[in-house]
Amino acid sequence: MQKSISTEKAWYIVFISALLGCSISSAFPQFSMTVSTLAENTGMSTAFLLTGDTVKSAAIVAAMITAGYTYKRFGVRWNMIVSIICTVVPQFVIPHTTLPALLIIMKIVQGFSSLCFPVLLLVIMDVIPEGQRGLATTVFNGIFYSGGGVGSILTGFFITRFNWIVSYYALGGIMLFLGCLWVMTVSYTAPEQNTHPATSEGSGELSSQEENDRSLTRELLSNSTTWLLIIAFLSTTFVVQAITVDLPLFSEYLGYNAMEISKLNVPVALGLIAACLVSGKLSDLFTARSSHKATARILALALGPILIVFSSILLITMDLTSFPAFWCVSFLFSFSGSWGFGTFYSILPEIYSPRRLPIITGLAGGAGDMGMPAAPLLVGVVFGARGLWQYSWTVCAVMALLSIAAAVILIVRYRRPRRDND
C-alpha cells in the first residue's frame, strides 16, 4: 500500500472509481432501450444494431485482456484518460450515426472503455489496507456493475421528460464529469513505477519487463487452473450482459413501456449491488472458518451459478406479464448473475503470487468476459429477436451449469492449501 495515502483518501478512491465505473456501464442498457428508435432513424435493422453490441462486448474482452499490459507500460493516468475518451465520445456520436461502419467503430471504441476496470481494481487493492480489501472490492464491483440498472432508470427518465437523444447527452455529461474528477483528484503511482522507472521507451529494462510479462502470460495460459477459473466466472459475465442488454428487450417484448422498463431496472440495480456485498462478505466468512482458503472462496463463487439456474427456470415458467412477479424475478436474476463479481477476484490472491497478480487479474477477468459478446448474440439476436425467449434463458442456465462443473473441479483440486510458485 502507498504510505502517503490515508485510509480516508483510499476509500475516496474506491467510491469515485466505483461511481465512474457505474456511469460507464450505464451506457450498455441505454443502447438496448433505444435500439428500436435508432433502427427507425438510421434505417439499420434491429438485428444489425444488436450485432453491434456483440462487437462492443468483444472489444470489452480485448480491453480487459490488454489492460494489464497497458497498465504496466503507460501507467494508471494514461489508461484512465484513454478509457474516459472511449466512454464519452460514442455518447455524442451514436445518436447521429447513419453509417453502419461508423456505428461499429463507435461500439468498438465504447468497448475499450473497459480498459479502466482491471486498473481500478489493482489500484484499490493496493491503496486499501489488507483487512478491508474484500469489502472494498465488493463495494467497487457492486456500484460499478449497478450501472446496468442505473443506466436504464436514467434513460427512462430522460426519454420520458425530454427525448432519447438527450438521454445520450445526459449520460455522456455525467461520464465526462466523473472522469475529469477522477483524473484531477486521484494521485496514484503503481509500485513498479516507483521501484523501476523506465527512462526511455527502448530501455533494456523495459524490454526485459515486457519479455517477463509475455513469459508469465504463456505460462498462465498453459495452466488448466486459469481456464477452470475463467469457465467458473463465465456465467457471471454472460448473465450480467443478458441483464443489462437483453432484459430491457425482453420487457418490451412482454408489452412494457419505457417508464415501466425503467422501473423494472430498479430491482436490477438493487440486485447487482446486493449480490456483490452479500457474496463478498460470505466469501470472507467462508475463508475465515476454513484452512483451505482457495477452496472456501471457490465454494462461495459456485453459489452464484446455482442461483442462476433457479432464476432462469423462473423466467421460463412464470407469468411475467404481472409487474410485481417480473419485479421479483428481475431482482433474483440480477442478484444471482452478479454474485460472482463479489467473489471471483478475491480468489486470485489465494492462488497466484503477487508477481502474477496484475497479469492474471486482466487475463482471467478479460477471458472470463467472453460471456459478454456471447450473451447479446445468443440471448438477444439468435433467440430473443425471434421471440424464442425461453431458449434464451435456457442458454443462461446451461452456462451456469458449466460454471458449477468448473468450480467443483477446482474445489477438488484445492482441498489442500497451495500457491503457485513465484
C-alpha positions as CSV (number, residue, x, y, z in Angstrom):
1,M,0.0,0.0,0.0
2,Q,1.2,3.5,-0.8
3,K,2.2,5.0,2.6
4,S,1.3,8.5,1.5
5,I,-2.4,7.7,1.1
6,S,-4.6,7.8,4.2
7,T,-7.4,5.4,4.8
8,E,-9.9,8.2,4.1
9,K,-8.3,9.0,0.8
10,A,-8.1,5.3,-0.1
11,W,-11.9,5.0,0.5
12,Y,-12.4,8.1,-1.6
13,I,-10.6,6.4,-4.4
14,V,-12.9,3.3,-4.0
15,F,-16.1,5.4,-4.2
16,I,-15.0,7.8,-7.0
17,S,-13.7,4.8,-9.0
18,A,-17.0,2.9,-8.4
19,L,-19.1,5.9,-9.5
20,L,-17.1,6.3,-12.6
21,G,-17.5,2.7,-13.4
22,C,-21.2,2.9,-12.8
23,S,-21.5,5.7,-15.3
24,I,-19.5,3.7,-17.9
25,S,-21.7,0.6,-17.6
26,S,-24.9,2.7,-17.6
27,A,-24.4,3.2,-21.4
28,F,-24.9,-0.6,-22.1
29,P,-28.6,-0.9,-21.2
30,Q,-29.2,2.6,-22.7
31,F,-28.4,1.3,-26.2
32,S,-30.9,-1.6,-25.8
33,M,-33.7,0.8,-24.7
34,T,-33.2,3.0,-27.7
35,V,-32.4,0.3,-30.3
36,S,-35.9,0.4,-31.9
37,T,-35.7,4.2,-32.2
38,L,-32.2,4.0,-33.6
39,A,-33.4,1.5,-36.2
40,E,-36.2,3.8,-37.3
41,N,-33.9,6.9,-37.5
42,T,-30.9,5.2,-39.2
43,G,-32.6,2.6,-41.4
44,M,-30.4,-0.1,-39.9
45,S,-32.1,-3.3,-38.8
46,T,-32.5,-4.1,-35.2
47,A,-30.6,-7.3,-35.7
48,F,-27.6,-5.3,-37.1
49,L,-27.7,-2.9,-34.2
50,L,-27.8,-5.7,-31.7
51,T,-24.8,-7.3,-33.5
52,G,-23.0,-4.0,-32.9
53,D,-23.5,-4.7,-29.2
54,T,-21.9,-8.1,-29.7
55,V,-18.9,-6.4,-31.4
56,K,-18.7,-3.9,-28.4
57,S,-18.7,-6.9,-26.0
58,A,-15.8,-8.5,-27.9
59,A,-13.9,-5.2,-27.6
60,I,-14.5,-5.3,-23.9
61,V,-12.9,-8.7,-23.7
62,A,-9.9,-7.4,-25.7
63,A,-9.6,-4.3,-23.5
64,M,-9.7,-6.4,-20.3
65,I,-7.0,-8.8,-21.6
66,T,-4.7,-6.0,-22.7
67,A,-5.3,-3.8,-19.6
68,G,-2.6,-5.5,-17.5
69,Y,0.0,-4.6,-20.2
70,T,-1.1,-1.1,-20.8
71,Y,-1.2,-0.5,-17.0
72,K,2.4,-1.6,-16.7
73,R,3.5,0.2,-19.9
74,F,1.8,3.6,-19.7
75,G,0.7,3.8,-16.1
76,V,-2.6,4.5,-14.4
77,R,-3.3,8.0,-15.5
78,W,-3.0,7.5,-19.3
79,N,-5.0,4.3,-19.0
80,M,-7.8,6.2,-17.3
81,I,-7.7,9.1,-19.8
82,V,-8.0,6.7,-22.8
83,S,-10.8,4.9,-21.1
84,I,-12.7,8.1,-20.4
85,I,-12.3,9.2,-24.0
86,C,-13.6,5.8,-25.2
87,T,-16.6,6.2,-22.9
88,V,-17.6,9.7,-23.7
89,V,-17.1,10.0,-27.5
90,P,-19.7,7.4,-28.5
91,Q,-22.4,9.0,-26.3
92,F,-22.3,12.1,-28.6
93,V,-21.7,10.3,-31.9
94,I,-24.1,7.3,-31.8
95,P,-27.4,9.3,-31.8
96,H,-26.4,10.9,-35.1
97,T,-24.8,7.9,-36.8
98,T,-26.3,6.8,-40.1
99,L,-23.4,4.8,-41.5
100,P,-23.2,1.2,-40.4
101,A,-19.4,1.2,-40.4
102,L,-19.3,4.3,-38.1
103,L,-21.7,2.6,-35.7
104,I,-19.4,-0.5,-35.5
105,I,-16.4,1.7,-34.9
106,M,-18.2,3.6,-32.1
107,K,-19.2,0.3,-30.5
108,I,-15.6,-0.9,-30.6
109,V,-14.5,2.4,-29.1
110,Q,-17.2,2.0,-26.4
111,G,-15.9,-1.5,-25.6
112,F,-12.4,-0.2,-24.9
113,S,-13.7,2.0,-22.1
114,S,-13.3,-1.2,-20.1
115,L,-9.5,-0.7,-20.1
116,C,-10.1,1.0,-16.7
117,F,-11.7,-1.9,-14.9
118,P,-8.6,-4.1,-14.1
119,V,-6.6,-0.9,-13.5
120,L,-9.1,0.5,-11.0
121,L,-9.3,-2.9,-9.2
122,L,-5.5,-3.1,-8.9
123,V,-5.3,0.5,-7.6
124,I,-8.0,-0.3,-5.0
125,M,-6.2,-3.5,-3.8
126,D,-3.0,-1.5,-3.4
127,V,-4.3,1.5,-1.5
128,I,-6.8,-0.2,0.8
129,P,-5.5,-1.9,3.9
130,E,-5.4,-5.7,3.6
131,G,-8.1,-6.3,6.2
132,Q,-10.5,-4.2,4.2
133,R,-9.8,-5.3,0.6
134,G,-12.7,-7.8,0.5
135,L,-15.2,-5.1,1.4
136,A,-13.6,-2.5,-0.8
137,T,-13.6,-4.8,-3.9
138,T,-17.2,-5.8,-3.3
139,V,-18.3,-2.2,-2.9
140,F,-16.5,-1.3,-6.1
141,N,-17.9,-4.1,-8.1
142,G,-21.4,-3.6,-6.8
143,I,-21.6,0.1,-7.6
144,F,-19.6,-0.4,-10.9
145,Y,-22.0,-3.0,-12.3
146,S,-25.1,-1.4,-10.9
147,G,-24.8,0.8,-13.9
148,G,-26.7,-2.0,-15.7
149,G,-29.8,-0.9,-13.8
150,V,-29.0,2.7,-13.2
151,G,-28.5,3.3,-16.9
152,S,-32.0,2.0,-17.7
153,I,-33.5,4.1,-14.9
154,L,-31.9,7.3,-16.1
155,T,-32.5,6.6,-19.7
156,G,-36.2,6.1,-19.0
157,F,-36.3,9.3,-17.0
158,F,-34.7,11.4,-19.7
159,I,-36.7,9.8,-22.6
160,T,-40.0,10.5,-20.7
161,R,-39.1,14.1,-19.7
162,F,-37.1,15.1,-22.8
163,N,-36.2,12.7,-25.7
164,W,-33.9,9.8,-26.5
165,I,-31.1,12.0,-27.8
166,V,-31.0,14.0,-24.6
167,S,-30.6,10.7,-22.7
168,Y,-27.3,10.1,-24.6
169,Y,-26.0,13.6,-23.9
170,A,-27.0,13.5,-20.3
171,L,-25.2,10.2,-19.6
172,G,-22.2,11.4,-21.6
173,G,-22.1,14.5,-19.5
174,I,-22.2,12.5,-16.3
175,M,-19.4,10.3,-17.5
176,L,-17.2,13.2,-18.5
177,F,-17.7,15.0,-15.2
178,L,-16.8,11.9,-13.1
179,G,-13.9,11.0,-15.4
180,C,-12.4,14.5,-15.1
181,L,-13.0,14.4,-11.3
182,W,-11.1,11.1,-11.0
183,V,-8.1,12.4,-13.1
184,M,-7.9,15.6,-11.2
185,T,-8.3,14.3,-7.6
186,V,-6.7,10.8,-7.6
187,S,-2.9,10.8,-7.3
188,Y,-1.5,7.3,-7.7
189,T,1.7,5.7,-8.8
190,A,2.0,2.0,-9.3
191,P,4.6,0.3,-7.1
192,E,6.6,-1.0,-10.1
193,Q,6.8,2.6,-11.4
194,N,8.2,3.8,-8.0
195,T,10.8,1.0,-8.0
196,H,11.7,0.6,-11.6
197,P,11.1,3.8,-13.6
198,A,11.7,3.4,-17.3
199,T,14.0,6.1,-18.5
200,S,13.2,5.6,-22.2
201,E,10.8,3.7,-24.4
202,G,13.5,1.4,-25.7
203,S,15.3,0.8,-22.5
204,G,16.7,-2.7,-21.9
205,E,15.0,-2.8,-18.5
206,L,11.6,-2.2,-20.1
207,S,12.2,-4.8,-22.8
208,S,13.2,-7.3,-20.1
209,Q,10.0,-6.5,-18.2
210,E,7.8,-6.9,-21.3
211,E,9.5,-10.3,-22.1
212,N,8.9,-11.4,-18.5
213,D,5.2,-10.4,-18.8
214,R,4.9,-12.4,-22.0
215,S,6.5,-15.4,-20.4
216,L,4.1,-15.2,-17.5
217,T,1.2,-14.9,-19.8
218,R,2.2,-18.0,-21.8
219,E,2.7,-19.9,-18.5
220,L,-0.7,-18.8,-17.2
221,L,-2.5,-19.7,-20.5
222,S,-1.0,-23.2,-20.4
223,N,-2.2,-23.7,-16.9
224,S,-5.5,-25.6,-16.6
225,T,-6.4,-23.8,-13.4
226,T,-6.5,-20.5,-15.3
227,W,-9.1,-21.9,-17.7
228,L,-11.2,-23.5,-15.0
229,L,-11.3,-20.2,-13.2
230,I,-12.4,-18.5,-16.5
231,I,-15.2,-21.0,-17.0
232,A,-16.3,-20.7,-13.4
233,F,-16.6,-17.0,-13.9
234,L,-18.1,-17.1,-17.4
235,S,-21.7,-17.5,-16.4
236,T,-21.4,-14.3,-14.3
237,T,-20.4,-12.1,-17.2
238,F,-22.8,-13.9,-19.6
239,V,-25.8,-13.4,-17.4
240,V,-25.0,-9.8,-16.4
241,Q,-24.7,-8.9,-20.0
242,A,-28.1,-10.6,-20.6
243,I,-29.5,-8.5,-17.7
244,T,-28.1,-5.2,-18.9
245,V,-28.6,-5.6,-22.7
246,D,-31.4,-8.1,-23.2
247,L,-33.7,-7.8,-20.2
248,P,-34.9,-4.4,-21.5
249,L,-35.7,-6.0,-24.9
250,F,-37.5,-8.9,-23.1
251,S,-39.5,-6.3,-21.1
252,E,-40.5,-4.6,-24.4
253,Y,-41.5,-8.0,-25.9
254,L,-43.8,-8.6,-22.9
255,G,-45.5,-5.2,-23.6
256,Y,-44.0,-2.9,-21.0
257,N,-43.4,0.7,-22.0
258,A,-40.3,2.9,-21.4
259,M,-41.3,4.1,-18.0
260,E,-42.3,0.6,-16.8
261,I,-39.0,-0.8,-18.2
262,S,-37.2,2.0,-16.3
263,K,-39.0,0.9,-13.1
264,L,-38.2,-2.8,-13.8
265,N,-34.5,-1.9,-13.8
266,V,-34.7,-0.7,-10.1
267,P,-34.5,-4.4,-9.0
268,V,-31.7,-5.0,-11.5
269,A,-29.6,-2.2,-9.9
270,L,-30.5,-3.4,-6.4
271,G,-29.7,-7.0,-7.2
272,L,-26.3,-6.0,-8.7
273,I,-25.3,-4.1,-5.6
274,A,-26.8,-6.5,-3.0
275,A,-25.2,-9.6,-4.6
276,C,-21.7,-8.1,-4.6
277,L,-22.0,-7.0,-0.9
278,V,-23.5,-10.3,0.3
279,S,-21.3,-12.6,-1.7
280,G,-18.1,-10.8,-0.8
281,K,-19.0,-10.9,2.9
282,L,-20.0,-14.6,2.7
283,S,-16.7,-15.3,0.9
284,D,-14.8,-13.7,3.7
285,L,-16.8,-15.7,6.3
286,F,-16.1,-19.0,4.5
287,T,-12.4,-18.2,4.3
288,A,-12.2,-17.2,8.0
289,R,-13.6,-20.6,9.0
290,S,-11.6,-22.7,6.6
291,S,-8.0,-23.8,6.4
292,H,-8.4,-24.2,2.7
293,K,-8.8,-20.6,1.7
294,A,-8.9,-21.0,-2.0
295,T,-11.5,-23.8,-1.8
296,A,-13.6,-21.7,0.5
297,R,-13.7,-18.7,-1.9
298,I,-14.4,-21.0,-4.9
299,L,-17.3,-22.6,-3.0
300,A,-18.7,-19.1,-2.4
301,L,-18.3,-18.3,-6.1
302,A,-20.2,-21.5,-7.0
303,L,-23.4,-20.4,-5.2
304,G,-24.0,-17.8,-7.9
305,P,-24.4,-20.2,-10.8
306,I,-26.7,-22.4,-8.7
307,L,-29.0,-19.4,-8.2
308,I,-28.7,-18.6,-11.9
309,V,-30.2,-22.0,-12.8
310,F,-33.1,-21.4,-10.4
311,S,-33.8,-17.9,-11.6
312,S,-33.6,-18.9,-15.3
313,I,-36.2,-21.6,-14.6
314,L,-38.5,-18.9,-13.1
315,L,-38.0,-16.7,-16.2
316,I,-39.1,-19.6,-18.4
317,T,-42.1,-20.8,-16.4
318,M,-43.7,-17.8,-14.6
319,D,-46.3,-15.4,-16.0
320,L,-44.2,-12.3,-16.2
321,T,-46.9,-10.0,-17.5
322,S,-47.6,-9.4,-13.8
323,F,-45.5,-6.4,-12.9
324,P,-44.8,-7.5,-9.3
325,A,-43.8,-11.0,-10.3
326,F,-41.5,-9.7,-13.0
327,W,-40.0,-7.2,-10.5
328,C,-39.2,-10.0,-8.1
329,V,-37.8,-12.4,-10.8
330,S,-35.7,-9.5,-12.2
331,F,-34.2,-8.9,-8.8
332,L,-33.3,-12.6,-8.3
333,F,-31.9,-12.9,-11.8
334,S,-29.7,-9.8,-11.3
335,F,-28.7,-11.0,-7.8
336,S,-27.7,-14.4,-9.0
337,G,-25.9,-13.2,-12.1
338,S,-23.9,-10.6,-10.2
339,W,-22.9,-12.9,-7.4
340,G,-19.5,-13.7,-9.0
341,F,-18.4,-10.1,-9.0
342,G,-18.2,-10.1,-5.2
343,T,-16.3,-13.4,-5.0
344,F,-14.2,-14.1,-8.1
345,Y,-11.4,-11.5,-7.8
346,S,-10.8,-12.4,-4.1
347,I,-9.9,-16.0,-5.3
348,L,-6.9,-14.9,-7.3
349,P,-4.6,-13.8,-4.4
350,E,-5.3,-17.1,-2.7
351,I,-3.9,-19.0,-5.8
352,Y,-1.4,-16.7,-7.5
353,S,1.7,-15.0,-6.2
354,P,1.9,-11.1,-6.2
355,R,4.2,-11.2,-9.2
356,R,1.5,-12.9,-11.3
357,L,-1.5,-11.0,-9.9
358,P,-1.6,-8.0,-12.3
359,I,-1.4,-10.3,-15.3
360,I,-3.9,-12.8,-14.1
361,T,-6.4,-10.2,-13.0
362,G,-6.6,-8.7,-16.5
363,L,-6.2,-12.1,-18.2
364,A,-8.7,-14.1,-16.2
365,G,-11.1,-11.2,-15.9
366,G,-10.9,-10.4,-19.6
367,A,-11.2,-14.0,-20.8
368,G,-14.0,-14.5,-18.4
369,D,-15.7,-11.6,-20.1
370,M,-16.1,-13.8,-23.2
371,G,-19.6,-14.2,-21.9
372,M,-20.3,-10.6,-22.8
373,P,-20.2,-10.9,-26.6
374,A,-21.8,-14.3,-26.5
375,A,-24.8,-13.1,-24.4
376,P,-26.3,-10.5,-26.8
377,L,-25.6,-12.7,-29.7
378,L,-27.3,-15.8,-28.3
379,V,-29.8,-14.4,-25.9
380,G,-30.8,-11.3,-27.9
381,V,-30.1,-11.9,-31.6
382,V,-30.4,-15.7,-32.2
383,F,-33.4,-16.4,-29.9
384,G,-34.8,-13.1,-28.4
385,A,-35.2,-11.3,-31.8
386,R,-37.3,-14.3,-33.0
387,G,-39.4,-14.3,-29.8
388,L,-37.8,-17.5,-28.5
389,W,-37.1,-16.1,-25.1
390,Q,-37.5,-19.5,-23.4
391,Y,-34.4,-20.7,-25.2
392,S,-32.6,-17.5,-24.3
393,W,-33.0,-18.2,-20.6
394,T,-32.2,-21.9,-21.1
395,V,-28.8,-20.9,-22.5
396,C,-28.2,-18.9,-19.3
397,A,-28.9,-22.0,-17.2
398,V,-26.6,-24.1,-19.4
399,M,-23.8,-21.5,-18.9
400,A,-24.3,-21.7,-15.2
401,L,-24.1,-25.5,-15.2
402,L,-20.7,-25.2,-16.9
403,S,-19.5,-22.8,-14.2
404,I,-20.7,-25.1,-11.5
405,A,-18.8,-28.0,-13.1
406,A,-15.6,-25.9,-13.3
407,A,-15.9,-24.8,-9.7
408,V,-16.4,-28.4,-8.5
409,I,-13.2,-29.4,-10.3
410,L,-11.3,-26.5,-8.7
411,I,-12.6,-27.3,-5.2
412,V,-11.4,-30.9,-5.6
413,R,-8.0,-29.6,-6.8
414,Y,-7.6,-27.1,-4.0
415,R,-8.7,-29.1,-1.0
416,R,-5.2,-28.5,0.4
417,P,-3.7,-25.0,0.8
418,R,-1.4,-24.2,-2.1
419,R,0.0,-21.2,-4.0
420,D,1.7,-21.0,-7.4
421,N,5.4,-20.8,-7.2
422,D,6.7,-17.2,-7.5
